[in-house]
C-alpha cells in the first residue's frame, strides 16, 4: 500500500509539473527546433537564431500558461545544460589557459566592482546600487545580482534596484551576444581568444554560451569555461560583502536570506570536467551528454529571448542606464586589452 501511495504521489507530481511548466517548455523547445532548422538549412548560428526567435515571442513570457515553463527553461534547463557541458571539457583546458588568464579575470572583476562604486557615487546613486550593478556586471549577471542583493541591507529602493539590475544586465547581455562575436571577428581574434573575450565580458551564462558557440565549438567551450571561472568568484565576493556589512550594519537593518555561495550547477560542471579529465566517462556517454547539453542550452537561450523585454529597459532612469552601460564597457575594454597583451 505504501509503495502504491508513493507511486501515486510521483505520478501526481509529474502531472502537476507537466500542467504547470509543460506549455512553456514545449514552446521553448519548438523555438529551439526552429532555430536548429534555420541553422542546418541556411547556415545561421543556432544559438543566435534561438535568441532572436525567442524575442519575437516575448508576449508568451508576459502572462498566460507559458510563463512558468519559460521561467523553468531559462533557469533550470540552462543550469542542467551547463552542468552537462562539463563532460566535454577537460581540466587540462583550464590549465592550458594559464595562470595569467586567471589573474586577468580576478583583476577585471575587482576593478569593475570598484569602478561601479566610484561611478555610482559620481552619478548620485547609493553605494548599494553601485555594488549591485558592479557585481552583476563583473561576475555573472542576474545570478550575481540576486546573490549580492540577498546580503545587502534593505531600504525602500532595494526591490526596484534589483529588478532594474536583473533586467538591464539581461538586455545588455543579449545585445552583447549579438555584437561581441562580430567585434571579435573584426579584430581578428582566433577561436581561443574570442572565447576568452566573450566569456570574460558577457554578463549571463546563457548569452556567453550562445555567443561562444555562434563562433565555433572551441570558442564556445573556452567561453563557457572562462565564464564559469568568473562565476566561482561569486563566492568570495559575496562572502567579503557579507562580512563587511555585518561589521557595519546598524541595528535596524537586516540582510536578506542568503542563497548558496557556489551554485550546484557550477560544482556539477567542475565534477564532470574532472571525471572527463580522468577518463572516467565513456566516449559514448560523453557524446550523449554533449548532445543533451547542446539541446538544453538551445532551449534555455530561446527561453531567455522570450523573457527579454526591450521596451521595459527604456522605463528606468537615465543615470542608472549610464552606470550599467559604463560598467559593461569598462570590463569589455579591460578584458580585450588583457587578451591582446596575453596573445
Buried (B, 14 or more C-beta within 10 A) or exposed (E): EEEEEEEEEEEEEEEEBEEBBBBBBBBBBBBBBBBBEBBEEEEBBBBBBBBBBBBEBBEBBEEEBBBBBBBBBBBBBBBBBBBBBBBBBBBEBBEEBEEEBEEBBBEBBEBBBBBBBEBBEEBEBEEBBBBBBBBBBBBBBBBBBBBBBBBBBBEEEBEEBBBBBBBBBBBBBBBBBBEBBEBBEEEEBBBBBBBBBBBBBBBBBBBBBBBBBBBBEBBBBBBBBBBBBBBBBBBEBBEEBBEEBEEEBEEEEEBBEEBEBEBEBBBBBBEBBEBBBEEEBEEEEBEBBBEBBBBBBBBBBBBBBBBBBEEEBEEBEEBBBEBBEBBBEBBBEBBBEBBEEBE
